[in-house]
Amino acid sequence: MNKMNELGASALSQHEMDCLRLLADGRDTTLIAAQLGCSVGEIEQTLDQAAMQMGASSRLHAVIKAMRLGLVG
């Protein structure tokens, strides 16, 4: 992983981290939205933003990167 991706991951907001953690736990965007009290659109936008910050090509790729960095369990 390159330095920019690591820096992007460390700059994730708490909301982005929560969304990635719940996605890693197997929840879909509808369940994440309900649990966090947000709209599905907001969750999708948050996950896409987190993936972009991490240099990931998809939400799944972002979750995998977050797991490798120890950011989610």
All heavy atoms as a GROMACS GRO file, in nm:
protein
  533
    1MET      N    1   0.086  -0.117   0.000
    1MET     CA    2   0.000   0.000   0.000
    1MET      C    3   0.090   0.123   0.000
    1MET      O    4   0.188   0.129   0.071
    1MET     CB    5  -0.087  -0.004   0.124
    1MET     CG    6  -0.183   0.110   0.131
    1MET     SD    7  -0.301   0.096   0.267
    1MET     CE    8  -0.348  -0.073   0.258
    2ASN      N    9   0.054   0.222  -0.080
    2ASN     CA   10   0.140   0.339  -0.085
    2ASN      C   11   0.106   0.438   0.024
    2ASN      O   12   0.006   0.429   0.091
    2ASN     CB   13   0.138   0.404  -0.225
    2ASN     CG   14   0.006   0.469  -0.258
    2ASN    OD1   15  -0.062   0.522  -0.172
    2ASN    ND2   16  -0.030   0.466  -0.385
    3LYS      N   17   0.193   0.537   0.040
    3LYS     CA   18   0.180   0.635   0.148
    3LYS      C   19   0.050   0.713   0.140
    3LYS      O   20  -0.015   0.737   0.240
    3LYS     CB   21   0.300   0.730   0.140
    3LYS     CG   22   0.330   0.800   0.266
    3LYS     CD   23   0.400   0.709   0.360
    3LYS     CE   24   0.489   0.786   0.452
    3LYS     NZ   25   0.514   0.715   0.574
    4MET      N   26   0.008   0.752   0.018
    4MET     CA   27  -0.114   0.831   0.004
    4MET      C   28  -0.235   0.751   0.052
    4MET      O   29  -0.323   0.805   0.118
    4MET     CB   30  -0.135   0.874  -0.141
    4MET     CG   31  -0.257   0.964  -0.157
    4MET     SD   32  -0.264   1.054  -0.311
    4MET     CE   33  -0.288   0.923  -0.428
    5ASN      N   34  -0.241   0.623   0.022
    5ASN     CA   35  -0.353   0.542   0.067
    5ASN      C   36  -0.356   0.531   0.218
    5ASN      O   37  -0.462   0.535   0.279
    5ASN     CB   38  -0.346   0.402   0.005
    5ASN     CG   39  -0.372   0.405  -0.143
    5ASN    OD1   40  -0.417   0.504  -0.199
    5ASN    ND2   41  -0.339   0.296  -0.209
    6GLU      N   42  -0.240   0.517   0.280
    6GLU     CA   43  -0.234   0.510   0.426
    6GLU      C   44  -0.279   0.642   0.488
    6GLU      O   45  -0.351   0.644   0.585
    6GLU     CB   46  -0.092   0.475   0.472
    6GLU     CG   47  -0.053   0.333   0.439
    6GLU     CD   48   0.092   0.304   0.475
    6GLU    OE1   49   0.151   0.381   0.553
    6GLU    OE2   50   0.145   0.206   0.424
    7LEU      N   51  -0.237   0.753   0.430
    7LEU     CA   52  -0.277   0.883   0.481
    7LEU      C   53  -0.426   0.904   0.462
    7LEU      O   54  -0.493   0.959   0.549
    7LEU     CB   55  -0.198   0.995   0.411
    7LEU     CG   56  -0.050   1.001   0.443
    7LEU    CD1   57   0.019   1.106   0.357
    7LEU    CD2   58  -0.027   1.029   0.590
    8GLY      N   59  -0.480   0.860   0.350
    8GLY     CA   60  -0.624   0.871   0.326
    8GLY      C   61  -0.702   0.791   0.428
    8GLY      O   62  -0.804   0.838   0.480
    9ALA      N   63  -0.655   0.673   0.461
    9ALA     CA   64  -0.723   0.589   0.560
    9ALA      C   65  -0.719   0.654   0.697
    9ALA      O   66  -0.817   0.650   0.771
    9ALA     CB   67  -0.659   0.450   0.564
   10SER      N   68  -0.607   0.718   0.731
   10SER     CA   69  -0.597   0.779   0.864
   10SER      C   70  -0.681   0.906   0.874
   10SER      O   71  -0.709   0.952   0.984
   10SER     CB   72  -0.451   0.809   0.898
   10SER     OG   73  -0.400   0.909   0.814
   11ALA      N   74  -0.722   0.960   0.760
   11ALA     CA   75  -0.801   1.083   0.760
   11ALA      C   76  -0.952   1.055   0.757
   11ALA      O   77  -1.030   1.147   0.745
   11ALA     CB   78  -0.762   1.169   0.639
   12LEU      N   79  -0.990   0.929   0.769
   12LEU     CA   80  -1.133   0.895   0.766
   12LEU      C   81  -1.204   0.953   0.888
   12LEU      O   82  -1.150   0.952   0.998
   12LEU     CB   83  -1.152   0.743   0.764
   12LEU     CG   84  -1.106   0.669   0.640
   12LEU    CD1   85  -1.122   0.519   0.659
   12LEU    CD2   86  -1.180   0.714   0.516
   13SER      N   87  -1.325   1.002   0.866
   13SER     CA   88  -1.406   1.053   0.976
   13SER      C   89  -1.460   0.936   1.059
   13SER      O   90  -1.460   0.820   1.014
   13SER     CB   91  -1.522   1.136   0.922
   13SER     OG   92  -1.616   1.052   0.858
   14GLN      N   93  -1.508   0.968   1.176
   14GLN     CA   94  -1.570   0.864   1.260
   14GLN      C   95  -1.691   0.804   1.190
   14GLN      O   96  -1.714   0.683   1.197
   14GLN     CB   97  -1.610   0.921   1.396
   14GLN     CG   98  -1.661   0.815   1.493
   14GLN     CD   99  -1.556   0.709   1.523
   14GLN    OE1  100  -1.444   0.742   1.558
   14GLN    NE2  101  -1.592   0.582   1.509
   15HIS      N  102  -1.768   0.886   1.121
   15HIS     CA  103  -1.885   0.838   1.048
   15HIS      C  104  -1.844   0.740   0.937
   15HIS      O  105  -1.906   0.635   0.919
   15HIS     CB  106  -1.963   0.956   0.990
   15HIS     CG  107  -2.090   0.920   0.923
   15HIS    ND1  108  -2.196   0.861   0.989
   15HIS    CD2  109  -2.130   0.936   0.795
   15HIS    CE1  110  -2.295   0.842   0.904
   15HIS    NE2  111  -2.258   0.886   0.786
   16GLU      N  112  -1.738   0.774   0.864
   16GLU     CA  113  -1.688   0.685   0.759
   16GLU      C  114  -1.640   0.553   0.820
   16GLU      O  115  -1.668   0.446   0.765
   16GLU     CB  116  -1.574   0.753   0.682
   16GLU     CG  117  -1.623   0.866   0.593
   16GLU     CD  118  -1.512   0.955   0.541
   16GLU    OE1  119  -1.406   0.966   0.607
   16GLU    OE2  120  -1.533   1.015   0.434
   17MET      N  121  -1.571   0.562   0.933
   17MET     CA  122  -1.524   0.440   1.000
   17MET      C  123  -1.642   0.354   1.046
   17MET      O  124  -1.640   0.232   1.031
   17MET     CB  125  -1.437   0.477   1.120
   17MET     CG  126  -1.307   0.541   1.084
   17MET     SD  127  -1.196   0.428   0.998
   17MET     CE  128  -1.177   0.305   1.124
   18ASP      N  129  -1.745   0.418   1.102
   18ASP     CA  130  -1.864   0.343   1.147
   18ASP      C  131  -1.930   0.272   1.030
   18ASP      O  132  -1.967   0.155   1.041
   18ASP     CB  133  -1.964   0.437   1.215
   18ASP     CG  134  -1.916   0.492   1.347
   18ASP    OD1  135  -1.822   0.434   1.406
   18ASP    OD2  136  -1.972   0.593   1.392
   19CYS      N  137  -1.943   0.342   0.918
   19CYS     CA  138  -2.005   0.282   0.801
   19CYS      C  139  -1.923   0.163   0.750
   19CYS      O  140  -1.979   0.058   0.717
   19CYS     CB  141  -2.022   0.385   0.690
   19CYS     SG  142  -2.147   0.510   0.725
   20LEU      N  143  -1.791   0.180   0.743
   20LEU     CA  144  -1.706   0.070   0.698
   20LEU      C  145  -1.713  -0.049   0.794
   20LEU      O  146  -1.718  -0.165   0.751
   20LEU     CB  147  -1.560   0.117   0.686
   20LEU     CG  148  -1.526   0.199   0.563
   20LEU    CD1  149  -1.385   0.257   0.577
   20LEU    CD2  150  -1.537   0.117   0.436
   21ARG      N  151  -1.715  -0.020   0.925
   21ARG     CA  152  -1.723  -0.128   1.024
   21ARG      C  153  -1.853  -0.207   1.008
   21ARG      O  154  -1.853  -0.330   1.008
   21ARG     CB  155  -1.713  -0.069   1.165
   21ARG     CG  156  -1.722  -0.174   1.276
   21ARG     CD  157  -1.715  -0.110   1.414
   21ARG     NE  158  -1.800   0.008   1.432
   21ARG     CZ  159  -1.930   0.003   1.456
   21ARG    NH1  160  -1.993  -0.112   1.465
   21ARG    NH2  161  -1.999   0.115   1.472
   22LEU      N  162  -1.963  -0.136   0.992
   22LEU     CA  163  -2.093  -0.204   0.977
   22LEU      C  164  -2.099  -0.280   0.845
   22LEU      O  165  -2.154  -0.390   0.839
   22LEU     CB  166  -2.206  -0.103   0.988
   22LEU     CG  167  -2.222  -0.042   1.127
   22LEU    CD1  168  -2.318   0.077   1.124
   22LEU    CD2  169  -2.270  -0.147   1.227
   23LEU      N  170  -2.041  -0.224   0.740
   23LEU     CA  171  -2.036  -0.295   0.612
   23LEU      C  172  -1.952  -0.422   0.626
   23LEU      O  173  -1.990  -0.528   0.576
   23LEU     CB  174  -1.979  -0.203   0.504
   23LEU     CG  175  -1.989  -0.252   0.360
   23LEU    CD1  176  -2.135  -0.267   0.317
   23LEU    CD2  177  -1.916  -0.156   0.267
   24ALA      N  178  -1.840  -0.411   0.697
   24ALA     CA  179  -1.755  -0.528   0.720
   24ALA      C  180  -1.826  -0.635   0.802
   24ALA      O  181  -1.798  -0.754   0.787
   24ALA     CB  182  -1.626  -0.486   0.791
   25ASP      N  183  -1.920  -0.593   0.886
   25ASP     CA  184  -1.999  -0.687   0.967
   25ASP      C  185  -2.110  -0.754   0.887
   25ASP      O  186  -2.187  -0.833   0.942
   25ASP     CB  187  -2.061  -0.616   1.088
   25ASP     CG  188  -1.959  -0.584   1.196
   25ASP    OD1  189  -1.848  -0.642   1.194
   25ASP    OD2  190  -1.989  -0.500   1.282
   26GLY      N  191  -2.123  -0.716   0.759
   26GLY     CA  192  -2.220  -0.782   0.673
   26GLY      C  193  -2.352  -0.709   0.654
   26GLY      O  194  -2.443  -0.760   0.592
   27ARG      N  195  -2.361  -0.588   0.708
   27ARG     CA  196  -2.485  -0.512   0.692
   27ARG      C  197  -2.488  -0.445   0.555
   27ARG      O  198  -2.384  -0.400   0.506
   27ARG     CB  199  -2.498  -0.408   0.802
   27ARG     CG  200  -2.521  -0.472   0.938
   27ARG     CD  201  -2.520  -0.365   1.046
   27ARG     NE  202  -2.546  -0.420   1.178
   27ARG     CZ  203  -2.456  -0.475   1.256
   27ARG    NH1  204  -2.331  -0.487   1.216
   27ARG    NH2  205  -2.489  -0.521   1.375
   28ASP      N  206  -2.607  -0.435   0.496
   28ASP     CA  207  -2.618  -0.362   0.371
   28ASP      C  208  -2.646  -0.215   0.401
   28ASP      O  209  -2.663  -0.175   0.517
   28ASP     CB  210  -2.724  -0.422   0.279
   28ASP     CG  211  -2.866  -0.416   0.334
   28ASP    OD1  212  -2.891  -0.339   0.429
   28ASP    OD2  213  -2.952  -0.488   0.282
   29THR      N  214  -2.651  -0.133   0.296
   29THR     CA  215  -2.665   0.011   0.317
   29THR      C  216  -2.797   0.047   0.386
   29THR      O  217  -2.802   0.142   0.463
   29THR     CB  218  -2.651   0.089   0.186
   29THR    OG1  219  -2.742   0.037   0.089
   29THR    CG2  220  -2.509   0.080   0.133
   30THR      N  221  -2.902  -0.030   0.359
   30THR     CA  222  -3.031  -0.003   0.423
   30THR      C  223  -3.022  -0.023   0.574
   30THR      O  224  -3.071   0.059   0.652
   30THR     CB  225  -3.141  -0.092   0.363
   30THR    OG1  226  -3.146  -0.070   0.222
   30THR    CG2  227  -3.276  -0.063   0.424
   31LEU      N  228  -2.959  -0.131   0.616
   31LEU     CA  229  -2.944  -0.158   0.759
   31LEU      C  230  -2.849  -0.058   0.826
   31LEU      O  231  -2.873  -0.015   0.939
   31LEU     CB  232  -2.894  -0.301   0.782
   31LEU     CG  233  -2.994  -0.412   0.750
   31LEU    CD1  234  -2.926  -0.549   0.761
   31LEU    CD2  235  -3.114  -0.404   0.841
   32ILE      N  236  -2.743  -0.022   0.755
   32ILE     CA  237  -2.649   0.076   0.810
   32ILE      C  238  -2.721   0.209   0.831
   32ILE      O  239  -2.708   0.273   0.936
   32ILE     CB  240  -2.526   0.094   0.719
   32ILE    CG1  241  -2.445  -0.037   0.712
   32ILE    CG2  242  -2.438   0.209   0.768
   32ILE    CD1  243  -2.336  -0.037   0.606
   33ALA      N  244  -2.798   0.250   0.732
   33ALA     CA  245  -2.873   0.376   0.741
   33ALA      C  246  -2.969   0.374   0.859
   33ALA      O  247  -2.977   0.470   0.936
   33ALA     CB  248  -2.949   0.401   0.610
   34ALA      N  249  -3.040   0.264   0.876
   34ALA     CA  250  -3.135   0.254   0.987
   34ALA      C  251  -3.062   0.259   1.120
   34ALA      O  252  -3.108   0.326   1.214
   34ALA     CB  253  -3.215   0.124   0.975
   35GLN      N  254  -2.950   0.191   1.130
   35GLN     CA  255  -2.876   0.186   1.257
   35GLN      C  256  -2.816   0.322   1.292
   35GLN      O  257  -2.813   0.361   1.408
   35GLN     CB  258  -2.766   0.080   1.250
   35GLN     CG  259  -2.696   0.063   1.383
   35GLN     CD  260  -2.616  -0.065   1.391
   35GLN    OE1  261  -2.628  -0.153   1.307
   35GLN    NE2  262  -2.533  -0.076   1.492
   36LEU      N  263  -2.770   0.395   1.191
   36LEU     CA  264  -2.703   0.524   1.217
   36LEU      C  265  -2.798   0.642   1.206
   36LEU      O  266  -2.758   0.756   1.232
   36LEU     CB  267  -2.585   0.542   1.122
   36LEU     CG  268  -2.471   0.441   1.135
   36LEU    CD1  269  -2.360   0.472   1.036
   36LEU    CD2  270  -2.417   0.436   1.277
   37GLY      N  271  -2.923   0.616   1.170
   37GLY     CA  272  -3.021   0.723   1.161
   37GLY      C  273  -2.997   0.818   1.044
   37GLY      O  274  -3.018   0.938   1.057
   38CYS      N  275  -2.950   0.764   0.932
   38CYS     CA  276  -2.920   0.842   0.812
   38CYS      C  277  -3.000   0.787   0.695
   38CYS      O  278  -3.058   0.680   0.704
   38CYS     CB  279  -2.772   0.832   0.778
   38CYS     SG  280  -2.660   0.881   0.908
   39SER      N  281  -2.996   0.858   0.585
   39SER     CA  282  -3.059   0.807   0.463
   39SER      C  283  -2.964   0.708   0.394
   39SER      O  284  -2.843   0.711   0.416
   39SER     CB  285  -3.091   0.921   0.367
   39SER     OG  286  -2.972   0.975   0.311
   40VAL      N  287  -3.022   0.622   0.313
   40VAL     CA  288  -2.942   0.526   0.237
   40VAL      C  289  -2.846   0.602   0.146
   40VAL      O  290  -2.729   0.566   0.132
   40VAL     CB  291  -3.032   0.431   0.156
   40VAL    CG1  292  -2.951   0.345   0.061
   40VAL    CG2  293  -3.113   0.342   0.250
   41GLY      N  294  -2.894   0.711   0.085
   41GLY     CA  295  -2.809   0.792  -0.003
   41GLY      C  296  -2.688   0.848   0.069
   41GLY      O  297  -2.577   0.850   0.014
   42GLU      N  298  -2.708   0.893   0.193
   42GLU     CA  299  -2.594   0.945   0.272
   42GLU      C  300  -2.493   0.834   0.300
   42GLU      O  301  -2.372   0.857   0.290
   42GLU     CB  302  -2.642   1.006   0.403
   42GLU     CG  303  -2.528   1.062   0.485
   42GLU     CD  304  -2.569   1.118   0.620
   42GLU    OE1  305  -2.687   1.156   0.637
   42GLU    OE2  306  -2.481   1.124   0.708
   43ILE      N  307  -2.542   0.716   0.334
   43ILE     CA  308  -2.451   0.604   0.361
   43ILE      C  309  -2.374   0.567   0.235
   43ILE      O  310  -2.252   0.546   0.240
   43ILE     CB  311  -2.529   0.483   0.416
   43ILE    CG1  312  -2.597   0.518   0.549
   43ILE    CG2  313  -2.438   0.361   0.430
   43ILE    CD1  314  -2.504   0.567   0.658
   44GLU      N  315  -2.442   0.560   0.121
   44GLU     CA  316  -2.374   0.527  -0.004
   44GLU      C  317  -2.267   0.631  -0.037
   44GLU      O  318  -2.155   0.596  -0.075
   44GLU     CB  319  -2.476   0.516  -0.117
   44GLU     CG  320  -2.564   0.393  -0.104
   44GLU     CD  321  -2.678   0.388  -0.204
   44GLU    OE1  322  -2.706   0.491  -0.271
   44GLU    OE2  323  -2.739   0.280  -0.217
   45GLN      N  324  -2.301   0.758  -0.019
   45GLN     CA  325  -2.205   0.865  -0.045
   45GLN      C  326  -2.087   0.857   0.052
   45GLN      O  327  -1.971   0.874   0.012
   45GLN     CB  328  -2.275   1.001  -0.032
   45GLN     CG  329  -2.186   1.118  -0.066
   45GLN     CD  330  -2.262   1.250  -0.057
   45GLN    OE1  331  -2.375   1.257  -0.009
   45GLN    NE2  332  -2.200   1.356  -0.104
   46THR      N  333  -2.114   0.828   0.177
   46THR     CA  334  -2.009   0.817   0.278
   46THR      C  335  -1.914   0.703   0.246
   46THR      O  336  -1.791   0.718   0.254
   46THR     CB  337  -2.070   0.797   0.419
   46THR    OG1  338  -2.150   0.911   0.450
   46THR    CG2  339  -1.964   0.778   0.525
   47LEU      N  340  -1.970   0.587   0.208
   47LEU     CA  341  -1.887   0.472   0.175
   47LEU      C  342  -1.804   0.497   0.049
   47LEU      O  343  -1.687   0.459   0.042
   47LEU     CB  344  -1.973   0.346   0.159
   47LEU     CG  345  -2.031   0.291   0.289
   47LEU    CD1  346  -2.138   0.186   0.259
   47LEU    CD2  347  -1.921   0.233   0.376
   48ASP      N  348  -1.865   0.563  -0.049
   48ASP     CA  349  -1.791   0.595  -0.172
   48ASP      C  350  -1.678   0.693  -0.143
   48ASP      O  351  -1.567   0.679  -0.196
   48ASP     CB  352  -1.885   0.652  -0.278
   48ASP     CG  353  -1.980   0.547  -0.335
   48ASP    OD1  354  -1.955   0.425  -0.316
   48ASP    OD2  355  -2.080   0.587  -0.398
   49GLN      N  356  -1.704   0.790  -0.057
   49GLN     CA  357  -1.601   0.888  -0.018
   49GLN      C  358  -1.487   0.819   0.057
   49GLN      O  359  -1.369   0.847   0.031
   49GLN     CB  360  -1.661   0.999   0.068
   49GLN     CG  361  -1.562   1.102   0.118
   49GLN     CD  362  -1.503   1.188   0.007
   49GLN    OE1  363  -1.568   1.210  -0.095
   49GLN    NE2  364  -1.382   1.234   0.026
   50ALA      N  365  -1.520   0.730   0.148
   50ALA     CA  366  -1.418   0.656   0.222
   50ALA      C  367  -1.332   0.573   0.126
   50ALA      O  368  -1.209   0.572   0.138
   50ALA     CB  369  -1.482   0.567   0.328
   51ALA      N  370  -1.396   0.506   0.032
   51ALA     CA  371  -1.322   0.425  -0.066
   51ALA      C  372  -1.228   0.513  -0.147
   51ALA      O  373  -1.111   0.478  -0.167
   51ALA     CB  374  -1.420   0.351  -0.157
   52MET      N  375  -1.276   0.628  -0.190
   52MET     CA  376  -1.193   0.719  -0.269
   52MET      C  377  -1.074   0.768  -0.188
   52MET      O  378  -0.960   0.768  -0.236
   52MET     CB  379  -1.276   0.837  -0.317
   52MET     CG  380  -1.202   0.929  -0.412
   52MET     SD  381  -1.304   1.060  -0.479
   52MET     CE  382  -1.334   1.158  -0.333
   53GLN      N  383  -1.098   0.806  -0.062
   53GLN     CA  384  -0.988   0.853   0.025
   53GLN      C  385  -0.883   0.745   0.045
   53GLN      O  386  -0.765   0.776   0.060
   53GLN     CB  387  -1.042   0.893   0.162
   53GLN     CG  388  -1.108   1.028   0.164
   53GLN     CD  389  -1.155   1.062   0.304
   53GLN    OE1  390  -1.273   1.050   0.333
   53GLN    NE2  391  -1.063   1.103   0.388
   54MET      N  392  -0.926   0.620   0.047
   54MET     CA  393  -0.834   0.510   0.071
   54MET      C  394  -0.767   0.459  -0.057
   54MET      O  395  -0.684   0.371  -0.052
   54MET     CB  396  -0.909   0.394   0.138
   54MET     CG  397  -0.962   0.430   0.274
   54MET     SD  398  -1.059   0.297   0.345
   54MET     CE  399  -0.926   0.184   0.391
   55GLY      N  400  -0.806   0.515  -0.171
   55GLY     CA  401  -0.752   0.468  -0.298
   55GLY      C  402  -0.805   0.332  -0.336
   55GLY      O  403  -0.739   0.257  -0.407
   56ALA      N  404  -0.924   0.301  -0.288
   56ALA     CA  405  -0.986   0.171  -0.316
   56ALA      C  406  -1.072   0.180  -0.441
   56ALA      O  407  -1.130   0.284  -0.471
   56ALA     CB  408  -1.072   0.127  -0.197
   57SER      N  409  -1.083   0.071  -0.512
   57SER     CA  410  -1.160   0.069  -0.636
   57SER      C  411  -1.308   0.040  -0.614
   57SER      O  412  -1.387   0.052  -0.707
   57SER     CB  413  -1.100  -0.034  -0.732
   57SER     OG  414  -1.101  -0.162  -0.672
   58SER      N  415  -1.345   0.000  -0.493
   58SER     CA  416  -1.485  -0.031  -0.462
   58SER      C  417  -1.504  -0.026  -0.310
   58SER      O  418  -1.407  -0.017  -0.235
   58SER     CB  419  -1.521  -0.170  -0.513
   58SER     OG  420  -1.450  -0.270  -0.441
   59ARG      N  421  -1.627  -0.038  -0.269
   59ARG     CA  422  -1.656  -0.044  -0.125
   59ARG      C  423  -1.595  -0.169  -0.063
   59ARG      O  424  -1.539  -0.163   0.047
   59ARG     CB  425  -1.806  -0.042  -0.101
   59ARG     CG  426  -1.871   0.088  -0.140
   59ARG     CD  427  -2.020   0.080  -0.128
   59ARG     NE  428  -2.082   0.197  -0.188
   59ARG     CZ  429  -2.210   0.209  -0.210
   59ARG    NH1  430  -2.293   0.113  -0.176
   59ARG    NH2  431  -2.258   0.318  -0.265
   60LEU      N  432  -1.605  -0.280  -0.132
   60LEU     CA  433  -1.546  -0.405  -0.082
   60LEU      C  434  -1.395  -0.389  -0.067
   60LEU      O  435  -1.338  -0.428   0.035
   60LEU     CB  436  -1.578  -0.522  -0.176
   60LEU     CG  437  -1.512  -0.654  -0.143
   60LEU    CD1  438  -1.552  -0.703  -0.004
   60LEU    CD2  439  -1.545  -0.758  -0.249
   61HIS      N  440  -1.333  -0.328  -0.165
   61HIS     CA  441  -1.189  -0.305  -0.159
   61HIS      C  442  -1.154  -0.216  -0.040
   61HIS      O  443  -1.054  -0.240   0.030
   61HIS     CB  444  -1.143  -0.243  -0.291
   61HIS     CG  445  -0.996  -0.235  -0.309
   61HIS    ND1  446  -0.937  -0.150  -0.398
   61HIS    CD2  447  -0.893  -0.301  -0.249
   61HIS    CE1  448  -0.806  -0.163  -0.392
   61HIS    NE2  449  -0.776  -0.254  -0.303
   62ALA      N  450  -1.238  -0.116  -0.013
   62ALA     CA  451  -1.216  -0.027   0.103
   62ALA      C  452  -1.225  -0.105   0.233
   62ALA      O  453  -1.145  -0.085   0.325
   62ALA     CB  454  -1.318   0.087   0.102
   63VAL      N  455  -1.323  -0.196   0.244
   63VAL     CA  456  -1.337  -0.277   0.364
   63VAL      C  457  -1.213  -0.366   0.383
   63VAL      O  458  -1.159  -0.377   0.493
   63VAL     CB  459  -1.466  -0.362   0.359
   63VAL    CG1  460  -1.465  -0.469   0.468
   63VAL    CG2  461  -1.588  -0.274   0.372
   64ILE      N  462  -1.167  -0.426   0.275
   64ILE     CA  463  -1.049  -0.512   0.283
   64ILE      C  464  -0.927  -0.431   0.328
   64ILE      O  465  -0.851  -0.474   0.415
   64ILE     CB  466  -1.024  -0.583   0.148
   64ILE    CG1  467  -1.134  -0.685   0.123
   64ILE    CG2  468  -0.885  -0.648   0.145
   64ILE    CD1  469  -1.137  -0.740  -0.018
   65LYS      N  470  -0.909  -0.313   0.268
   65LYS     CA  471  -0.797  -0.227   0.309
   65LYS      C  472  -0.809  -0.188   0.456
   65LYS      O  473  -0.710  -0.188   0.529
   65LYS     CB  474  -0.791  -0.102   0.221
   65LYS     CG  475  -0.736  -0.127   0.083
   65LYS     CD  476  -0.722   0.005   0.008
   65LYS     CE  477  -0.628  -0.014  -0.108
   65LYS     NZ  478  -0.565   0.110  -0.150
   66ALA      N  479  -0.930  -0.152   0.498
   66ALA     CA  480  -0.951  -0.113   0.637
   66ALA      C  481  -0.920  -0.229   0.731
   66ALA      O  482  -0.862  -0.208   0.839
   66ALA     CB  483  -1.094  -0.064   0.657
   67MET      N  484  -0.956  -0.350   0.692
   67MET     CA  485  -0.926  -0.467   0.775
   67MET      C  486  -0.774  -0.489   0.782
   67MET      O  487  -0.722  -0.516   0.890
   67MET     CB  488  -0.994  -0.591   0.718
   67MET     CG  489  -1.144  -0.590   0.736
   67MET     SD  490  -1.219  -0.733   0.656
   67MET     CE  491  -1.323  -0.788   0.791
   68ARG      N  492  -0.706  -0.476   0.670
   68ARG     CA  493  -0.561  -0.496   0.668
   68ARG      C  494  -0.488  -0.393   0.754
   68ARG      O  495  -0.383  -0.422   0.811
   68ARG     CB  496  -0.509  -0.492   0.526
   68ARG     CG  497  -0.544  -0.614   0.446
   68ARG     CD  498  -0.487  -0.608   0.307
   68ARG     NE  499  -0.521  -0.730   0.235
   68ARG     CZ  500  -0.517  -0.741   0.104
   68ARG    NH1  501  -0.481  -0.639   0.029
   68ARG    NH2  502  -0.550  -0.855   0.046
   69LEU      N  503  -0.545  -0.273   0.760
   69LEU     CA  504  -0.484  -0.166   0.841
   69LEU      C  505  -0.528  -0.173   0.988
   69LEU      O  506  -0.483  -0.094   1.070
   69LEU     CB  507  -0.522  -0.029   0.785
   69LEU     CG  508  -0.459   0.007   0.650
   69LEU    CD1  509  -0.524   0.132   0.594
   69LEU    CD2  510  -0.309   0.025   0.667
   70GLY      N  511  -0.618  -0.267   1.020
   70GLY     CA  512  -0.665  -0.280   1.156
   70GLY      C  513  -0.766  -0.174   1.196
   70GLY      O  514  -0.788  -0.151   1.314
   71LEU      N  515  -0.828  -0.111   1.097
   71LEU     CA  516  -0.925  -0.006   1.126
   71LEU      C  517  -1.063  -0.062   1.157
   71LEU      O  518  -1.143   0.003   1.224
   71LEU     CB  519  -0.936   0.091   1.007
   71LEU     CG  520  -0.806   0.160   0.967
   71LEU    CD1  521  -0.827   0.244   0.841
   71LEU    CD2  522  -0.754   0.246   1.081
   72VAL      N  523  -1.092  -0.179   1.106
   72VAL     CA  524  -1.219  -0.248   1.135
   72VAL      C  525  -1.186  -0.393   1.167
   72VAL      O  526  -1.085  -0.447   1.123
   72VAL     CB  527  -1.320  -0.240   1.018
   72VAL    CG1  528  -1.361  -0.097   0.990
   72VAL    CG2  529  -1.268  -0.307   0.893
   73GLY      N  530  -1.274  -0.457   1.243
   73GLY     CA  531  -1.250  -0.594   1.288
   73GLY      C  532  -1.292  -0.699   1.200
   73GLY      O  533  -1.323  -0.734   1.106
   0.00000   0.00000   0.00000
